[in-house]
Amino acid sequence: MTRCCLAVRSSVVVYRALLLIYPSSFTQEFGDPMVRAYQDLVEDAASQRGLLGLARTWPGVVVDLLLSALAQHWDNGWGRISRWAVAGFILGVPALVFWLSVFFDIVVGSELARRALDVQSTISPAGQASLWLGLPGLGLVAELFAARQDGRSALSLGGIGVNGFLVLAIVGAATLRVS
Amino acid sequence: MPSAKVEKWLPLSTSDFHILLSLVSAEAHGYAIMREVSERTGGRMRIGPGTLYGAIKRMVAEGLIAEVGDRTDPKVDPERRRYYRLTPLGRRVAAAEAGRLAELVCVATTKKLISAEGLKLRGAHS
Protein backbone atom coordinates (compact mmCIF):
# COMPACT_ATOMS: atom_id res chain seq x y z
CA MET A 1 0.00 0.00 0.00
CA THR A 2 1.44 3.42 -0.93
CA ARG A 3 1.91 6.16 1.66
CA CYS A 4 -0.78 8.24 -0.04
CA CYS A 5 -3.30 5.40 -0.10
CA LEU A 6 -2.64 4.68 3.57
CA ALA A 7 -3.09 8.37 4.43
CA VAL A 8 -6.42 8.47 2.52
CA ARG A 9 -7.69 5.39 4.36
CA SER A 10 -6.53 6.72 7.75
CA SER A 11 -8.17 10.08 7.05
CA VAL A 12 -11.47 8.39 6.21
CA VAL A 13 -11.31 6.33 9.44
CA VAL A 14 -10.59 9.49 11.50
CA TYR A 15 -13.38 11.39 9.68
CA ARG A 16 -15.89 8.61 10.38
CA ALA A 17 -14.87 8.66 14.06
CA LEU A 18 -15.30 12.45 14.23
CA LEU A 19 -18.91 12.11 13.05
CA LEU A 20 -19.64 11.12 16.66
CA ILE A 21 -19.96 14.81 17.44
CA TYR A 22 -23.21 15.05 15.41
CA PRO A 23 -26.60 14.13 16.84
CA SER A 24 -27.09 10.40 16.27
CA SER A 25 -30.32 10.98 14.29
CA PHE A 26 -28.32 13.05 11.76
CA THR A 27 -25.49 10.53 11.36
CA GLN A 28 -27.94 7.65 11.04
CA GLU A 29 -29.45 9.37 8.01
CA PHE A 30 -26.44 11.14 6.49
CA GLY A 31 -23.34 9.55 8.04
CA ASP A 32 -22.61 7.16 5.15
CA PRO A 33 -23.08 9.72 2.33
CA MET A 34 -20.94 12.24 4.27
CA VAL A 35 -18.12 9.72 4.60
CA ARG A 36 -18.50 8.88 0.91
CA ALA A 37 -18.32 12.57 -0.07
CA TYR A 38 -15.31 13.08 2.21
CA GLN A 39 -13.57 10.03 0.72
CA ASP A 40 -14.13 11.38 -2.82
CA LEU A 41 -12.74 14.74 -1.68
CA VAL A 42 -9.51 13.34 -0.20
CA GLU A 43 -8.99 10.89 -3.06
CA ASP A 44 -9.23 13.78 -5.52
CA ALA A 45 -6.90 15.96 -3.42
CA ALA A 46 -4.36 13.15 -2.99
CA SER A 47 -4.41 12.22 -6.68
CA GLN A 48 -3.88 15.85 -7.74
CA ARG A 49 -1.37 17.10 -5.15
CA GLY A 50 -0.30 14.07 -3.13
CA LEU A 51 -0.01 14.06 0.66
CA LEU A 52 0.27 17.84 0.85
CA GLY A 53 -3.06 18.18 -0.98
CA LEU A 54 -4.64 15.72 1.41
CA ALA A 55 -3.23 17.53 4.46
CA ARG A 56 -4.60 20.84 3.18
CA THR A 57 -8.15 19.49 3.15
CA TRP A 58 -8.12 18.86 6.91
CA PRO A 59 -8.38 22.37 8.39
CA GLY A 60 -11.40 23.22 6.22
CA VAL A 61 -13.02 19.86 6.86
CA VAL A 62 -12.63 20.17 10.65
CA VAL A 63 -14.07 23.70 10.66
CA ASP A 64 -16.96 22.40 8.53
CA LEU A 65 -17.48 19.49 10.97
CA LEU A 66 -17.53 21.74 14.01
CA LEU A 67 -19.82 24.41 12.59
CA SER A 68 -22.27 21.99 11.01
CA ALA A 69 -22.34 19.76 14.13
CA LEU A 70 -23.14 22.79 16.27
CA ALA A 71 -25.88 23.77 13.77
CA GLN A 72 -27.38 20.28 13.92
CA HIS A 73 -27.33 20.26 17.72
CA TRP A 74 -28.92 23.71 17.64
CA ASP A 75 -31.69 22.37 15.37
CA ASN A 76 -32.18 19.47 17.78
CA GLY A 77 -32.65 21.86 20.70
CA TRP A 78 -29.22 20.91 22.10
CA GLY A 79 -30.52 17.71 23.74
CA ARG A 80 -28.33 16.96 26.70
CA ILE A 81 -25.22 18.83 25.69
CA SER A 82 -23.55 20.79 28.42
CA ARG A 83 -21.34 23.83 28.22
CA TRP A 84 -18.48 21.66 29.48
CA ALA A 85 -18.71 19.35 26.50
CA VAL A 86 -18.69 22.28 24.07
CA ALA A 87 -15.78 23.89 25.95
CA GLY A 88 -13.81 20.64 25.73
CA PHE A 89 -14.23 20.64 21.98
CA ILE A 90 -13.31 24.27 21.65
CA LEU A 91 -10.09 23.56 23.54
CA GLY A 92 -9.13 20.24 22.02
CA VAL A 93 -10.15 20.27 18.39
CA PRO A 94 -8.11 23.31 17.25
CA ALA A 95 -5.07 21.70 18.88
CA LEU A 96 -5.84 18.45 17.05
CA VAL A 97 -6.15 20.29 13.74
CA PHE A 98 -2.87 22.10 14.29
CA TRP A 99 -0.88 19.01 15.26
CA LEU A 100 -2.45 16.88 12.54
CA SER A 101 -1.44 19.54 10.01
CA VAL A 102 2.10 19.58 11.42
CA PHE A 103 2.17 15.77 11.37
CA PHE A 104 1.08 15.59 7.72
CA ASP A 105 3.53 18.37 6.89
CA ILE A 106 6.37 16.43 8.55
CA VAL A 107 5.47 13.47 6.32
CA VAL A 108 5.81 15.66 3.23
CA GLY A 109 8.67 17.71 4.72
CA SER A 110 7.15 21.17 4.51
CA GLU A 111 8.21 24.57 5.78
CA LEU A 112 5.31 24.77 8.28
CA ALA A 113 6.48 21.65 10.13
CA ARG A 114 10.10 22.88 10.19
CA ARG A 115 9.06 26.24 11.63
CA ALA A 116 6.76 24.65 14.24
CA LEU A 117 9.60 22.42 15.40
CA ASP A 118 12.06 25.36 15.38
CA VAL A 119 9.71 27.36 17.62
CA GLN A 120 9.30 24.39 19.90
CA SER A 121 13.07 23.94 20.34
CA THR A 122 13.41 27.52 21.63
CA ILE A 123 10.90 27.03 24.48
CA SER A 124 11.69 25.75 27.99
CA PRO A 125 10.56 22.18 28.90
CA ALA A 126 7.71 23.57 31.04
CA GLY A 127 6.64 25.82 28.17
CA GLN A 128 6.80 22.89 25.77
CA ALA A 129 4.64 20.77 28.06
CA SER A 130 1.97 23.45 28.26
CA LEU A 131 2.19 24.11 24.52
CA TRP A 132 1.82 20.46 23.63
CA LEU A 133 -0.51 19.27 26.35
CA GLY A 134 -2.28 22.40 27.63
CA LEU A 135 -5.27 22.67 25.28
CA PRO A 136 -6.04 18.97 24.84
CA GLY A 137 -5.36 18.32 28.55
CA LEU A 138 -7.85 20.99 29.61
CA GLY A 139 -10.25 19.77 26.91
CA LEU A 140 -10.04 16.22 28.26
CA VAL A 141 -10.74 17.41 31.80
CA ALA A 142 -13.75 19.43 30.58
CA GLU A 143 -15.16 16.46 28.65
CA LEU A 144 -14.69 14.06 31.57
CA PHE A 145 -16.45 16.58 33.80
CA ALA A 146 -19.27 16.91 31.24
CA ALA A 147 -19.68 13.13 31.03
CA ARG A 148 -19.83 12.88 34.83
CA GLN A 149 -22.23 15.81 35.27
CA ASP A 150 -24.62 15.25 32.39
CA GLY A 151 -24.28 11.62 31.40
CA ARG A 152 -22.43 10.30 28.38
CA SER A 153 -23.65 12.31 25.44
CA ALA A 154 -22.22 11.59 22.00
CA LEU A 155 -20.46 14.96 22.11
CA SER A 156 -18.72 14.38 25.45
CA LEU A 157 -17.70 10.85 24.41
CA GLY A 158 -16.39 12.22 21.10
CA GLY A 159 -14.56 14.95 23.01
CA ILE A 160 -12.97 12.42 25.35
CA GLY A 161 -11.89 10.46 22.26
CA VAL A 162 -10.41 13.45 20.44
CA ASN A 163 -8.67 15.02 23.44
CA GLY A 164 -7.62 11.66 24.91
CA PHE A 165 -6.14 10.57 21.57
CA LEU A 166 -4.18 13.80 21.35
CA VAL A 167 -2.86 13.58 24.92
CA LEU A 168 -1.85 9.92 24.47
CA ALA A 169 -0.21 10.66 21.11
CA ILE A 170 1.79 13.56 22.56
CA VAL A 171 2.85 11.65 25.70
CA GLY A 172 3.72 8.63 23.54
CA ALA A 173 5.80 10.74 21.14
CA ALA A 174 7.61 12.45 24.06
CA THR A 175 8.40 9.07 25.65
CA LEU A 176 9.80 7.72 22.41
CA ARG A 177 11.91 10.85 21.98
CA VAL A 178 13.33 10.61 25.53
CA SER A 179 14.13 6.91 25.25
CA MET B 1 -46.22 22.37 -2.01
CA PRO B 2 -47.10 23.59 -5.51
CA SER B 3 -48.88 26.77 -4.36
CA ALA B 4 -46.25 27.83 -1.78
CA LYS B 5 -45.07 31.43 -2.17
CA VAL B 6 -41.42 31.51 -3.14
CA GLU B 7 -40.78 34.83 -1.37
CA LYS B 8 -40.82 33.02 1.96
CA TRP B 9 -37.43 31.44 1.08
CA LEU B 10 -35.78 34.67 -0.11
CA PRO B 11 -33.09 35.75 0.20
CA LEU B 12 -31.38 32.36 -0.02
CA SER B 13 -28.02 31.87 1.68
CA THR B 14 -25.11 31.77 -0.76
CA SER B 15 -24.45 28.09 -0.11
CA ASP B 16 -28.13 27.13 -0.55
CA PHE B 17 -28.30 29.04 -3.84
CA HIS B 18 -25.13 27.34 -5.10
CA ILE B 19 -26.50 23.92 -4.16
CA LEU B 20 -29.76 24.60 -6.00
CA LEU B 21 -27.82 25.93 -9.01
CA SER B 22 -25.81 22.70 -9.13
CA LEU B 23 -29.04 20.73 -9.46
CA VAL B 24 -30.66 22.89 -12.16
CA SER B 25 -29.30 21.01 -15.15
CA ALA B 26 -29.10 17.48 -13.74
CA GLU B 27 -29.48 15.43 -10.62
CA ALA B 28 -26.25 14.96 -8.70
CA HIS B 29 -24.73 13.23 -5.67
CA GLY B 30 -23.10 15.00 -2.72
CA TYR B 31 -19.51 15.16 -3.92
CA ALA B 32 -20.58 16.20 -7.44
CA ILE B 33 -22.37 19.19 -5.89
CA MET B 34 -19.31 20.08 -3.76
CA ARG B 35 -17.02 19.86 -6.80
CA GLU B 36 -19.30 21.90 -9.07
CA VAL B 37 -19.59 24.70 -6.50
CA SER B 38 -15.81 24.79 -6.08
CA GLU B 39 -15.22 24.81 -9.86
CA ARG B 40 -17.91 27.42 -10.54
CA THR B 41 -16.42 29.81 -8.00
CA GLY B 42 -12.80 29.16 -8.98
CA GLY B 43 -12.17 27.58 -5.56
CA ARG B 44 -13.31 30.69 -3.68
CA MET B 45 -16.21 28.83 -2.15
CA ARG B 46 -15.91 25.28 -0.86
CA ILE B 47 -18.79 23.45 0.77
CA GLY B 48 -17.76 20.69 3.17
CA PRO B 49 -19.74 17.46 3.64
CA GLY B 50 -21.21 18.65 6.97
CA THR B 51 -22.55 21.91 5.59
CA LEU B 52 -23.77 20.20 2.41
CA TYR B 53 -25.75 17.45 4.10
CA GLY B 54 -27.08 19.86 6.74
CA ALA B 55 -28.45 21.99 3.89
CA ILE B 56 -29.70 18.93 2.00
CA LYS B 57 -31.58 17.71 5.10
CA ARG B 58 -33.27 21.10 5.46
CA MET B 59 -34.04 21.59 1.77
CA VAL B 60 -35.49 18.07 1.44
CA ALA B 61 -37.74 18.78 4.44
CA GLU B 62 -38.84 22.07 2.83
CA GLY B 63 -39.54 20.41 -0.51
CA LEU B 64 -36.91 22.33 -2.50
CA ILE B 65 -34.99 19.21 -3.48
CA ALA B 66 -35.76 15.49 -3.39
CA GLU B 67 -33.75 12.33 -3.20
CA VAL B 68 -33.84 10.32 -6.40
CA GLY B 69 -34.90 6.75 -5.72
CA ASP B 70 -33.07 3.86 -7.39
CA ARG B 71 -31.12 6.18 -9.65
CA THR B 72 -27.84 4.32 -9.61
CA ASP B 73 -26.91 1.29 -11.57
CA PRO B 74 -24.69 -0.84 -9.27
CA LYS B 75 -22.47 -1.62 -12.27
CA VAL B 76 -21.89 2.08 -12.94
CA ASP B 77 -21.75 3.20 -9.31
CA PRO B 78 -21.00 0.31 -6.94
CA GLU B 79 -20.98 2.67 -3.94
CA ARG B 80 -24.67 3.51 -4.52
CA ARG B 81 -24.33 7.22 -3.83
CA ARG B 82 -27.45 9.20 -3.01
CA TYR B 83 -28.58 11.46 -5.83
CA TYR B 84 -30.69 14.56 -5.45
CA ARG B 85 -32.82 16.55 -7.88
CA LEU B 86 -34.51 19.92 -7.88
CA THR B 87 -38.28 19.89 -7.28
CA PRO B 88 -40.54 22.27 -9.24
CA LEU B 89 -40.76 24.42 -6.09
CA GLY B 90 -36.96 24.41 -5.75
CA ARG B 91 -36.63 25.52 -9.36
CA ARG B 92 -39.06 28.40 -8.79
CA VAL B 93 -37.23 29.46 -5.63
CA ALA B 94 -33.84 29.33 -7.40
CA ALA B 95 -35.26 31.34 -10.33
CA ALA B 96 -36.73 33.92 -7.95
CA GLU B 97 -33.39 34.27 -6.15
CA ALA B 98 -31.59 34.66 -9.50
CA GLY B 99 -34.12 37.35 -10.46
CA ARG B 100 -33.59 39.14 -7.14
CA LEU B 101 -29.82 39.16 -7.67
CA ALA B 102 -30.27 40.32 -11.29
CA GLU B 103 -32.34 43.28 -10.06
CA LEU B 104 -29.53 44.20 -7.66
CA VAL B 105 -26.99 43.99 -10.47
CA CYS B 106 -29.28 46.23 -12.56
CA VAL B 107 -29.30 48.83 -9.78
CA ALA B 108 -25.52 48.64 -9.47
CA THR B 109 -25.17 49.10 -13.25
CA THR B 110 -27.59 52.06 -13.27
CA LYS B 111 -25.58 53.71 -10.51
CA LYS B 112 -22.42 53.04 -12.56
CA LEU B 113 -20.93 50.97 -9.76
CA ILE B 114 -20.13 48.39 -12.43
CA SER B 115 -20.27 48.71 -16.21
CA ALA B 116 -22.35 46.57 -18.53
CA GLU B 117 -19.14 46.03 -20.55
CA GLY B 118 -17.41 44.70 -17.43
CA LEU B 119 -20.29 42.34 -16.79
CA LYS B 120 -20.02 40.94 -20.33
CA LEU B 121 -16.29 40.40 -19.83
CA ARG B 122 -16.92 38.58 -16.55
CA GLY B 123 -19.52 36.38 -18.23
CA ALA B 124 -17.07 35.50 -20.97
CA HIS B 125 -14.39 34.51 -18.43
CA SER B 126 -16.62 32.37 -16.20
Contacts between the chains, C-beta under 8 A, distances in Angstrom:
chain1	res1	chain2	res2	distance
A	22	B	50	7.8
A	26	B	53	8.0
A	26	B	54	7.9
A	26	B	57	7.2
A	29	B	57	7.2
A	30	B	53	4.2
A	30	B	56	7.5
A	30	B	57	6.5
A	33	B	29	7.7
A	33	B	30	5.4
A	33	B	49	7.9
A	33	B	53	6.5
A	33	B	81	6.9
A	33	B	82	5.0
A	34	B	30	7.5
A	34	B	49	4.3
A	34	B	50	6.8
A	34	B	53	5.3
A	35	B	49	7.9
A	36	B	30	7.0
A	36	B	31	7.2
A	36	B	79	6.0
A	36	B	81	6.0
A	37	B	29	7.8
A	37	B	30	4.0
A	37	B	31	4.4
A	37	B	34	6.3
A	37	B	49	4.3
A	37	B	52	6.8
A	37	B	53	7.7
A	38	B	49	5.0
A	40	B	31	3.8
A	41	B	31	6.5
A	41	B	34	6.8
A	41	B	49	7.4
A	44	B	35	7.6
A	60	B	46	6.2
A	60	B	48	6.2
A	61	B	48	5.6
A	61	B	49	7.6
A	63	B	48	7.6
A	64	B	47	8.0
A	64	B	48	2.7
A	64	B	49	6.9
A	64	B	50	4.6
A	64	B	51	5.5
A	65	B	48	7.3
A	65	B	50	5.1
A	67	B	50	7.2
A	67	B	51	7.1
A	68	B	48	7.2
A	68	B	50	3.0
A	68	B	51	5.1
A	68	B	53	7.8
A	68	B	54	4.7
A	69	B	50	6.7
A	71	B	54	5.7
A	72	B	54	6.1
